[in-house]
Amino acid sequence: MKERDFSGLKRDINPMPDDVKRRLEESGLNDAYSARPPYQRNDYLGWITRAKQAGTREKRIMQMLDELRDGGLYMKMKYNQGIKK
């Protein structure tokens, strides 16, 4: 997995949990994750780790993996990867 560059972020940096790292590796989505901007990667991790129940955490991990796999979405919002405006 590519080293994360969070130097431009002004919010707290969320560490990569071992289970999320494992799931990215198992699903073959490391490259898709690394291709996202640092703020998106950080937001995904914070959102996942703030889940209070295991079921909620699992649902959030699955949403992230689905969005990475399918492209075009970030937190259920349209995301035009590679298109700069």
RONUSE-602486 format. One line per 5 residues: for each residue x, z, y of N, C-alpha, C. Coordinates in steps of 0.001 Angstrom, whole numbers, plus 500000, padded with zeros to 6 digits. Layout:
residues N
X,Z,Y,X,Z,Y,X,Z,Y; ... .
This chain:
residues 85
500847,500000,498833,500000,500000,500000,500899,500000,501237; 500511,499197,502235,501278,499094,503467,501241,500420,504235; 502378,500754,504855,502468,501979,505655,501494,501910,506819; 500787,502995,507065,499793,503025,508132,500460,503278,509481; 500051,502517,510493,500553,502704,511852,499422,503238,512708 .
499484,504515,513003,498456,505161,513796,498943,505466,515217; 500034,504853,515624,500634,505197,516907,499692,504964,518093; 498749,504038,517969,497841,503757,519071,496570,504593,519081; 496361,505402,518055,495134,506191,517983,495220,507441,518846; 494104,507764,519464,494058,508960,520296,493272,510071,519623 .
492709,509804,518479,491944,510823,517755,492798,511422,516649; 492312,512476,516041,493042,513113,514946,493258,512126,513811; 494420,512222,513188,494764,511355,512066,494315,512032,510774; 493560,511302,509972,493065,511833,508702,494004,511412,507581; 494500,512364,506801,495388,512026,505684,494614,511324,504565 .
495330,510526,503804,494747,509811,502674,494580,510767,501496; 493345,511072,501098,493137,511930,499927,493580,511206,498643; 494092,511973,497700,494574,511385,496446,493485,510601,495715; 492254,511120,495705,491201,510424,494969,490826,509099,495622; 490869,509036,496942,490555,507781,497637,491675,506770,497391 .
492914,507225,497445,494059,506347,497159,493941,505768,495748; 493598,506634,494798,493453,506188,493412,492345,505146,493290; 491221,505385,493958,490090,504457,493881,490431,503100,494511; 491179,503108,495603,491614,501852,496217,492529,501084,495265; 493437,501802,494617,494346,501170,493665,493587,500619,492461 .
492705,501423,491894,491946,501007,490710,491046,499804,490985; 490522,499736,492193,489608,498644,492530,490345,497403,493038; 491657,497504,493219,492433,496375,493709,492167,496060,495175; 491780,497078,495946,491414,496854,497344,492426,497402,498351; 493638,497689,497887,494668,498185,498808,494928,497213,499946 .
495053,495921,499619,495345,494925,500651,494202,494810,501648; 492965,494841,501153,491813,494761,502048,491767,495984,502961; 492092,497140,502423,492133,498371,503220,493240,498278,504270; 494414,497855,503854,495561,497766,504765,495348,496731,505861; 494524,495726,505587,494265,494675,506573,493345,495148,507701 .
492635,496230,507481,491737,496751,508511,492549,497413,509616; 492013,497426,510836,492722,498092,511938,492877,499594,511656; 493919,500203,512222,494148,501632,511978,492943,502515,512273; 492191,502218,513333,491051,503079,513655,490002,503029,512564; 489805,501868,511942,488827,501772,510860,489289,502548,509640 .
490539,502398,509268,491062,503139,508108,490927,504636,508347; 491283,505076,509541,491207,506493,509883,489757,506979,509882; 488852,506181,510439,487435,506554,510464,486865,506684,509058; 487184,505735,508194,486714,505824,506808,487161,507136,506168; 488445,507464,506331,488972,508675,505690,488326,509936,506243 .
488157,510006,507549,487512,511175,508146,486074,511312,507693; 485357,510215,507651,483952,510193,507235,483819,510656,505787; 484701,510177,504933,484667,510565,503515,484996,512043,503352; 486036,512515,504015,486462,513903,503816,485522,514921,504455; 484703,514502,505401,483738,515433,506002,482500,515655,505147 .
482347,514893,504075,481184,515082,503190,481234,516479,502586; 480109,517158,502618,480053,518534,502101,479706,518587,500608; 479067,517550,500111,478677,517522,498704,479395,516381,497981; 479692,516608,496708,480404,515608,495910,479636,514289,495853; 478323,514365,495756,477516,513150,495695,477597,512334,496968 .
477626,513021,498090,477749,512340,499377,479122,511699,499505; 480139,512425,499082,481505,511889,499126,481608,510625,498278; 481049,510674,497083,481084,509515,496190,480344,508328,496812; 479198,508583,497400,478420,507519,498048,479229,506878,499184; 479923,507685,499956,480724,507172,501066,481928,506373,500568 .
482566,506846,499503,483681,506093,498928,483181,504731,498439; 482049,504737,497757,481495,503474,497247,481133,502526,498387; 480594,503050,499474,480267,502198,500616,481540,501569,501186; 482589,502379,501341,483849,501844,501852,484380,500749,500931; 484393,501010,499631,484903,500021,498678,484074,498742,498718 .
482757,498873,498779,481883,497698,498858,482151,496898,500124; 482301,497590,501244,482556,496894,502506,483911,496204,502493; 484908,496829,501894,486222,496205,501787,486173,494994,500857; 485454,495120,499768,485350,494046,498778,484621,492830,499358; 483530,493098,500044,482687,492015,500546,483146,491479,501894 .
483841,492318,502685,484251,491920,504035,483034,491791,504939; 483281,491658,506219,482193,491422,507153,481430,492643,507615; 481700,493822,507021,481036,495050,507452,482059,496164,507622; 481750,497030,508578,482519,498253,508796,481496,499318,509154; 481343,500309,508294,480375,501388,508494,478973,500818,508748 .
478619,499826,507940,477326,499133,507995,477118,498322,509275; 478174,498110,510036,478101,497272,511236,478855,495974,510976; 478401,494899,511597,479058,493610,511437,480502,493718,511910; 481411,493148,511110,482834,493181,511424,483415,491801,511162; 483913,491161,512211,484512,489830,512099,486012,489973,511979 .
486456,490142,510757,487877,490342,510504,488657,489114,510935; 489701,489354,511705,490580,488265,512122,490115,487506,513342; 488927,487790,513832,488415,487096,515014,488584,488027,516204; 489409,487604,517144,489658,488425,518322,488820,487911,519468; 488187,488835,520160,487352,488460,521300,487845,489145,522547 .
